[in-house]
Every structure is written in structure tokens, then in C-alpha cells.
Amino acid sequence: MSTNILAALIVACCAVTAPSPANREQQAQGVAPQAPNTPSPPPAGRGSSPFQPPEPLDYADHAGWTSLFDGRTLAGWSGNPDVWRVDNGVLTAVSTAERRVGSTHIIWTGGEPADFELKLEVKLEGDIHSGIAYRSFVDVNRAAGRQGGAAGRGRGAAGPQVPSDPQWTLYGPGLDFDQDRIMAGNVEDRGTPRREVAWRGGIVRAEAGQRPRLIGTIGDAAALMKTIDADGWNQVHIVARGNTLTHIINGQLMTVLIDDDATYFRPSGRIGLQIEMYGLGRVNFREIWLKELKR
């Protein structure tokens, strides 16, 4: 091998194996040198993170849930047969000017859940009022509803052609849901002096001897109202756990009530769907699912 070739090989080997000045400094400090062209790891707290945001709920995922409505019959439900029926997979009731219906519920007969999640889809037609009762009760000794003078706001004083019946009237907490959406999403307490307890857009605490108090806000009530479809189907999600009642519509948190008022708080009760005597039109419910929660 010639002297020139040997010298060239020595120079090439030195260029590959000789540490750079930075690597020599790292070696002197006891730090492992970086391989050539290898990017440095991101500083702590930057770049990729082991923490991930929660996954959005798949509303159609019913694993672990119980269906309360078979889409064909009223099996498992008790209501006035002159009011409630199944039409094309929908549990529905209609109130017209010629045959106006007094406020009434159709009640699930499968139990009185305590802590639970309830999911269902709701659509209102016309200017009808409605609601979803839970942790509620029947009082057959109480006069059912207000029968006179309420054909709807400004609709005259004649009573309904199909009057309310105490056996299908529920009292207690629920989600208010009216076609005009003004009260939609509120936590109501039917048959008590509290009536509308927690209003859309607020986090409310109720305590004995005091008016319910707003302790935090979710958003502007009018802006939240726009997330509710006045003419189409809406996905309702209710979570009742202990003293906390949470109302969600179309994935948007609407209202939270922390009910520490022992005078009115109910730990369990009946589930029911309502058509009110206010307004005229049709109420529609479908895809009704329940998940009972362990305490």
C-alpha cells in the first residue's frame, strides 16, 4: 500500500471516530455523547406528554345500559291509554285544540332508581310543553294538575277534554323541556314551592331555609338555548348521583344542582315522561336507556 493511500485512510478514520468538541466536553462532564445528527430530547414539560384529554362520549354506546323502551309497545310503562301510544318506533302523545290533554305522565314501572344515568332522545312539535321526571312520586290523594284556565298561554279558559289523572301525575325533580326552550334544561321540582330550582347556565346549591343560590356559571342561558333544536331530535343525558343532579343536552352541560335541602331532596323515585297542558302539539321520545350506578 502506498504511503499516500495509507495517509488518506488514517485521515478518514479520524474524521469518523474522533469526538467533536461538544462530545469531548460531555465526556469530560460524565455525560453520554449524542450520536451525530440525533435530535436532542424535548425539554421537560414540552413536546409529547403522557397526559391525554378525556375521550368524548359515544352517545350511541349502550354497553352496560338497560333499554326502557322496545320501540314497539308500551311494555314496562303505565300511562293513560287515551293519551300515549307508539308510532313508528316513537313513544308519543298529542294535544290538539279539538282534544286538548291535561298534564300527565307515562311512568316506567321497572323500579325507583337512586343513583343513575338516563339517556333519551326528545322532539317536540307545535308549541307543546313537556319534561322528564326522575326520583319522583305519585300522590293519588292530591288533585292532579291545574285543569282550568290553562289551554296554553292565551288559549282560553276551557278545561282539557282529556283531564289529568292522579295515578299518572308525578311530583318531584325533573328536567324541564318546553318547545319554546325558555326553561329547557332547568332542574324543576314539580309540586313543591321550589318549582324551578336550578336554571340553565348555572351551578346551584339548595339548602334548607334559603332560596337556591347560584355558586357558579356554565354559560349564558340564551347562548346555551341555541344548542337545543326547537324542531328536531335532542339527545338528553341526566346524571343523578347522591345530592348532585346534572343535565346535559346535545353534549352541552346545561345545569347542575347540588341539593342539600333535606326538606325536598329525594334520594330515589320514579321515572316518567310528560305532556303538559300548556300549548298544543306532539311530544316524542325514543332511545330510552338507563344505567344504575353503585353508591
MIROKOL-394444 format. One record per residue (C-alpha): residue number from 1; residue in three letters; x, y, z. Coordinates in steps of 0.02 Angstrom, whole numbers, always signed. Layout:
BEGIN
num NUM residuo Ala x X y Y z Z
...
END
This chain:
BEGIN
num 1 residuo Met x +0 y +0 z +0
num 2 residuo Ser x +72 y +167 z -47
num 3 residuo Thr x +110 y +300 z +81
num 4 residuo Asn x -21 y +418 z +6
num 5 residuo Ile x -161 y +289 z +17
num 6 residuo Leu x -119 y +245 z +198
num 7 residuo Ala x -119 y +429 z +247
num 8 residuo Ala x -291 y +453 z +166
num 9 residuo Leu x -364 y +306 z +263
num 10 residuo Ile x -296 y +372 z +428
num 11 residuo Val x -373 y +544 z +395
num 12 residuo Ala x -543 y +466 z +351
num 13 residuo Cys x -546 y +358 z +508
num 14 residuo Cys x -505 y +505 z +617
num 15 residuo Ala x -646 y +605 z +540
num 16 residuo Val x -773 y +468 z +584
num 17 residuo Thr x -714 y +415 z +757
num 18 residuo Ala x -640 y +571 z +831
num 19 residuo Pro x -762 y +652 z +956
num 20 residuo Ser x -823 y +827 z +918
num 21 residuo Pro x -778 y +967 z +1037
num 22 residuo Ala x -953 y +958 z +1110
num 23 residuo Asn x -941 y +771 z +1137
num 24 residuo Arg x -770 y +789 z +1216
num 25 residuo Glu x -845 y +915 z +1338
num 26 residuo Gln x -990 y +798 z +1376
num 27 residuo Gln x -869 y +654 z +1407
num 28 residuo Ala x -767 y +763 z +1523
num 29 residuo Gln x -928 y +801 z +1620
num 30 residuo Gly x -980 y +618 z +1627
num 31 residuo Val x -1124 y +642 z +1505
num 32 residuo Ala x -1155 y +516 z +1365
num 33 residuo Pro x -1115 y +598 z +1199
num 34 residuo Gln x -1251 y +619 z +1069
num 35 residuo Ala x -1239 y +521 z +907
num 36 residuo Pro x -1212 y +629 z +754
num 37 residuo Asn x -1371 y +702 z +680
num 38 residuo Thr x -1478 y +636 z +827
num 39 residuo Pro x -1600 y +770 z +889
num 40 residuo Ser x -1597 y +810 z +1073
num 41 residuo Pro x -1747 y +755 z +1176
num 42 residuo Pro x -1875 y +893 z +1208
num 43 residuo Pro x -1853 y +989 z +1369
num 44 residuo Ala x -1955 y +928 z +1517
num 45 residuo Gly x -2135 y +988 z +1506
num 46 residuo Arg x -2131 y +1016 z +1318
num 47 residuo Gly x -2167 y +911 z +1165
num 48 residuo Ser x -2264 y +748 z +1187
num 49 residuo Ser x -2348 y +720 z +1355
num 50 residuo Pro x -2404 y +560 z +1444
num 51 residuo Phe x -2566 y +652 z +1489
num 52 residuo Gln x -2710 y +638 z +1368
num 53 residuo Pro x -2877 y +731 z +1367
num 54 residuo Pro x -3036 y +630 z +1400
num 55 residuo Glu x -3117 y +546 z +1252
num 56 residuo Pro x -3286 y +615 z +1201
num 57 residuo Leu x -3437 y +510 z +1249
num 58 residuo Asp x -3509 y +399 z +1115
num 59 residuo Tyr x -3692 y +434 z +1147
num 60 residuo Ala x -3741 y +279 z +1048
num 61 residuo Asp x -3635 y +164 z +1156
num 62 residuo His x -3759 y +68 z +1265
num 63 residuo Ala x -3641 y -60 z +1341
num 64 residuo Gly x -3693 y -80 z +1524
num 65 residuo Trp x -3858 y +11 z +1495
num 66 residuo Thr x -4037 y -57 z +1503
num 67 residuo Ser x -4163 y -13 z +1369
num 68 residuo Leu x -4326 y +52 z +1443
num 69 residuo Phe x -4424 y +62 z +1280
num 70 residuo Asp x -4432 y -77 z +1150
num 71 residuo Gly x -4491 y +39 z +1011
num 72 residuo Arg x -4645 y -67 z +976
num 73 residuo Thr x -4755 y -75 z +1130
num 74 residuo Leu x -4788 y +13 z +1296
num 75 residuo Ala x -4722 y -138 z +1392
num 76 residuo Gly x -4644 y -79 z +1555
num 77 residuo Trp x -4739 y +85 z +1555
num 78 residuo Ser x -4900 y +144 z +1637
num 79 residuo Gly x -4995 y +293 z +1566
num 80 residuo Asn x -5166 y +348 z +1509
num 81 residuo Pro x -5204 y +238 z +1357
num 82 residuo Asp x -5308 y +379 z +1285
num 83 residuo Val x -5151 y +487 z +1278
num 84 residuo Trp x -4996 y +380 z +1248
num 85 residuo Arg x -4955 y +267 z +1101
num 86 residuo Val x -4811 y +200 z +998
num 87 residuo Asp x -4794 y +267 z +822
num 88 residuo Asn x -4654 y +211 z +707
num 89 residuo Gly x -4534 y +172 z +848
num 90 residuo Val x -4576 y +328 z +947
num 91 residuo Leu x -4667 y +345 z +1113
num 92 residuo Thr x -4784 y +491 z +1081
num 93 residuo Ala x -4934 y +593 z +1140
num 94 residuo Val x -5034 y +729 z +1054
num 95 residuo Ser x -5136 y +876 z +1116
num 96 residuo Thr x -5246 y +972 z +992
num 97 residuo Ala x -5369 y +1114 z +1002
num 98 residuo Glu x -5510 y +989 z +974
num 99 residuo Arg x -5443 y +864 z +1100
num 100 residuo Arg x -5332 y +950 z +1224
num 101 residuo Val x -5241 y +842 z +1351
num 102 residuo Gly x -5215 y +887 z +1533
num 103 residuo Ser x -5040 y +871 z +1606
num 104 residuo Thr x -4998 y +688 z +1627
num 105 residuo His x -4851 y +567 z +1631
num 106 residuo Ile x -4815 y +396 z +1566
num 107 residuo Ile x -4719 y +309 z +1706
num 108 residuo Trp x -4586 y +174 z +1695
num 109 residuo Thr x -4639 y +27 z +1803
num 110 residuo Gly x -4469 y -55 z +1820
num 111 residuo Gly x -4417 y +21 z +1986
num 112 residuo Glu x -4366 y +178 z +2078
num 113 residuo Pro x -4184 y +211 z +2036
num 114 residuo Ala x -4074 y +305 z +2158
num 115 residuo Asp x -3907 y +346 z +2077
num 116 residuo Phe x -3913 y +327 z +1888
num 117 residuo Glu x -3883 y +396 z +1715
num 118 residuo Leu x -4030 y +415 z +1596
num 119 residuo Lys x -4012 y +445 z +1409
num 120 residuo Leu x -4154 y +476 z +1287
num 121 residuo Glu x -4197 y +574 z +1131
num 122 residuo Val x -4337 y +703 z +1132
num 123 residuo Lys x -4426 y +801 z +996
num 124 residuo Leu x -4570 y +923 z +1020
num 125 residuo Glu x -4690 y +983 z +886
num 126 residuo Gly x -4804 y +1136 z +892
num 127 residuo Asp x -4787 y +1242 z +1049
num 128 residuo Ile x -4811 y +1099 z +1172
num 129 residuo His x -4729 y +1090 z +1344
num 130 residuo Ser x -4650 y +933 z +1415
num 131 residuo Gly x -4525 y +866 z +1540
num 132 residuo Ile x -4434 y +713 z +1606
num 133 residuo Ala x -4468 y +663 z +1786
num 134 residuo Tyr x -4350 y +560 z +1894
num 135 residuo Arg x -4334 y +520 z +2079
num 136 residuo Ser x -4519 y +567 z +2081
num 137 residuo Phe x -4676 y +500 z +2164
num 138 residuo Val x -4863 y +480 z +2139
num 139 residuo Asp x -4988 y +553 z +2264
num 140 residuo Val x -5163 y +492 z +2220
num 141 residuo Asn x -5237 y +597 z +2359
num 142 residuo Arg x -5179 y +759 z +2278
num 143 residuo Ala x -5281 y +844 z +2142
num 144 residuo Ala x -5190 y +817 z +1980
num 145 residuo Gly x -5131 y +969 z +1886
num 146 residuo Arg x -5217 y +1134 z +1852
num 147 residuo Gln x -5367 y +1092 z +1748
num 148 residuo Gly x -5448 y +1259 z +1713
num 149 residuo Gly x -5393 y +1418 z +1631
num 150 residuo Ala x -5238 y +1347 z +1550
num 151 residuo Ala x -5270 y +1294 z +1374
num 152 residuo Gly x -5098 y +1363 z +1350
num 153 residuo Arg x -5041 y +1539 z +1368
num 154 residuo Gly x -5176 y +1648 z +1293
num 155 residuo Arg x -5276 y +1499 z +1230
num 156 residuo Gly x -5437 y +1523 z +1329
num 157 residuo Ala x -5509 y +1455 z +1490
num 158 residuo Ala x -5589 y +1291 z +1441
num 159 residuo Gly x -5525 y +1136 z +1532
num 160 residuo Pro x -5443 y +993 z +1437
num 161 residuo Gln x -5550 y +862 z +1352
num 162 residuo Val x -5435 y +728 z +1424
num 163 residuo Pro x -5411 y +779 z +1606
num 164 residuo Ser x -5260 y +738 z +1713
num 165 residuo Asp x -5269 y +585 z +1824
num 166 residuo Pro x -5181 y +575 z +1994
num 167 residuo Gln x -5119 y +398 z +1959
num 168 residuo Trp x -5016 y +464 z +1814
num 169 residuo Thr x -4956 y +627 z +1892
num 170 residuo Leu x -4778 y +634 z +1958
num 171 residuo Tyr x -4710 y +755 z +2087
num 172 residuo Gly x -4527 y +788 z +2121
num 173 residuo Pro x -4371 y +830 z +2022
num 174 residuo Gly x -4353 y +826 z +1835
num 175 residuo Leu x -4285 y +907 z +1678
num 176 residuo Asp x -4397 y +1043 z +1608
num 177 residuo Phe x -4413 y +1036 z +1419
num 178 residuo Asp x -4532 y +1153 z +1327
num 179 residuo Gln x -4541 y +1187 z +1141
num 180 residuo Asp x -4504 y +1372 z +1165
num 181 residuo Arg x -4344 y +1318 z +1255
num 182 residuo Ile x -4357 y +1458 z +1383
num 183 residuo Met x -4349 y +1337 z +1530
num 184 residuo Ala x -4271 y +1191 z +1436
num 185 residuo Gly x -4132 y +1107 z +1534
num 186 residuo Asn x -4184 y +1177 z +1704
num 187 residuo Val x -4198 y +1068 z +1858
num 188 residuo Glu x -4379 y +1082 z +1910
num 189 residuo Asp x -4463 y +1015 z +2067
num 190 residuo Arg x -4645 y +984 z +2021
num 191 residuo Gly x -4774 y +1002 z +2157
num 192 residuo Thr x -4663 y +1094 z +2280
num 193 residuo Pro x -4640 y +1280 z +2319
num 194 residuo Arg x -4466 y +1272 z +2240
num 195 residuo Arg x -4534 y +1233 z +2064
num 196 residuo Glu x -4390 y +1292 z +1952
num 197 residuo Val x -4238 y +1260 z +2063
num 198 residuo Ala x -4084 y +1269 z +1951
num 199 residuo Trp x -4090 y +1369 z +1791
num 200 residuo Arg x -3998 y +1333 z +1630
num 201 residuo Gly x -3821 y +1402 z +1632
num 202 residuo Gly x -3797 y +1391 z +1820
num 203 residuo Ile x -3723 y +1281 z +1956
num 204 residuo Val x -3843 y +1297 z +2102
num 205 residuo Arg x -3842 y +1242 z +2284
num 206 residuo Ala x -4006 y +1220 z +2378
num 207 residuo Glu x -4002 y +1223 z +2568
num 208 residuo Ala x -4140 y +1215 z +2697
num 209 residuo Gly x -4221 y +1380 z +2741
num 210 residuo Gln x -4139 y +1477 z +2599
num 211 residuo Arg x -4176 y +1516 z +2419
num 212 residuo Pro x -4070 y +1413 z +2299
num 213 residuo Arg x -3908 y +1506 z +2267
num 214 residuo Leu x -3801 y +1518 z +2110
num 215 residuo Ile x -3624 y +1465 z +2156
num 216 residuo Gly x -3552 y +1459 z +1980
num 217 residuo Thr x -3593 y +1480 z +1797
num 218 residuo Ile x -3585 y +1364 z +1648
num 219 residuo Gly x -3626 y +1491 z +1514
num 220 residuo Asp x -3752 y +1617 z +1454
num 221 residuo Ala x -3929 y +1546 z +1462
num 222 residuo Ala x -3979 y +1620 z +1294
num 223 residuo Ala x -3823 y +1553 z +1208
num 224 residuo Leu x -3850 y +1381 z +1282
num 225 residuo Met x -4029 y +1383 z +1223
num 226 residuo Lys x -3966 y +1392 z +1044
num 227 residuo Thr x -3886 y +1220 z +1062
num 228 residuo Ile x -4062 y +1146 z +1084
num 229 residuo Asp x -4150 y +1104 z +921
num 230 residuo Ala x -4326 y +1176 z +934
num 231 residuo Asp x -4390 y +1071 z +789
num 232 residuo Gly x -4282 y +915 z +787
num 233 residuo Trp x -4219 y +774 z +897
num 234 residuo Asn x -4117 y +817 z +1051
num 235 residuo Gln x -4006 y +700 z +1149
num 236 residuo Val x -4039 y +716 z +1335
num 237 residuo His x -3920 y +646 z +1467
num 238 residuo Ile x -3964 y +655 z +1651
num 239 residuo Val x -3844 y +604 z +1790
num 240 residuo Ala x -3913 y +587 z +1966
num 241 residuo Arg x -3779 y +541 z +2092
num 242 residuo Gly x -3807 y +574 z +2276
num 243 residuo Asn x -3860 y +753 z +2301
num 244 residuo Thr x -3797 y +811 z +2132
num 245 residuo Leu x -3911 y +819 z +1980
num 246 residuo Thr x -3832 y +855 z +1810
num 247 residuo His x -3925 y +896 z +1649
num 248 residuo Ile x -3840 y +883 z +1478
num 249 residuo Ile x -3924 y +913 z +1309
num 250 residuo Asn x -3838 y +876 z +1144
num 251 residuo Gly x -3673 y +855 z +1234
num 252 residuo Gln x -3684 y +1027 z +1315
num 253 residuo Leu x -3691 y +1043 z +1504
num 254 residuo Met x -3847 y +1143 z +1546
num 255 residuo Thr x -3874 y +1140 z +1734
num 256 residuo Val x -3803 y +1067 z +1894
num 257 residuo Leu x -3899 y +1062 z +2058
num 258 residuo Ile x -3818 y +1019 z +2224
num 259 residuo Asp x -3972 y +981 z +2327
num 260 residuo Asp x -3930 y +994 z +2512
num 261 residuo Asp x -4108 y +1039 z +2562
num 262 residuo Ala x -4169 y +889 z +2661
num 263 residuo Thr x -4346 y +957 z +2656
num 264 residuo Tyr x -4361 y +922 z +2470
num 265 residuo Phe x -4215 y +810 z +2421
num 266 residuo Arg x -4268 y +639 z +2359
num 267 residuo Pro x -4136 y +501 z +2351
num 268 residuo Ser x -4237 y +389 z +2233
num 269 residuo Gly x -4403 y +379 z +2141
num 270 residuo Arg x -4500 y +350 z +1982
num 271 residuo Ile x -4452 y +396 z +1803
num 272 residuo Gly x -4585 y +472 z +1691
num 273 residuo Leu x -4611 y +566 z +1527
num 274 residuo Gln x -4732 y +710 z +1520
num 275 residuo Ile x -4850 y +802 z +1406
num 276 residuo Glu x -4910 y +964 z +1485
num 277 residuo Met x -5075 y +1053 z +1462
num 278 residuo Tyr x -4983 y +1209 z +1405
num 279 residuo Gly x -4976 y +1232 z +1217
num 280 residuo Leu x -5033 y +1115 z +1080
num 281 residuo Gly x -4936 y +987 z +981
num 282 residuo Arg x -4845 y +823 z +997
num 283 residuo Val x -4712 y +755 z +1115
num 284 residuo Asn x -4596 y +618 z +1051
num 285 residuo Phe x -4474 y +507 z +1146
num 286 residuo Arg x -4360 y +368 z +1086
num 287 residuo Glu x -4198 y +276 z +1128
num 288 residuo Ile x -4228 y +275 z +1316
num 289 residuo Trp x -4083 y +197 z +1412
num 290 residuo Leu x -4044 y +182 z +1597
num 291 residuo Lys x -3882 y +141 z +1689
num 292 residuo Glu x -3899 y +120 z +1877
num 293 residuo Leu x -3744 y +172 z +1973
num 294 residuo Lys x -3672 y +93 z +2128
num 295 residuo Arg x -3654 y +204 z +2279
END
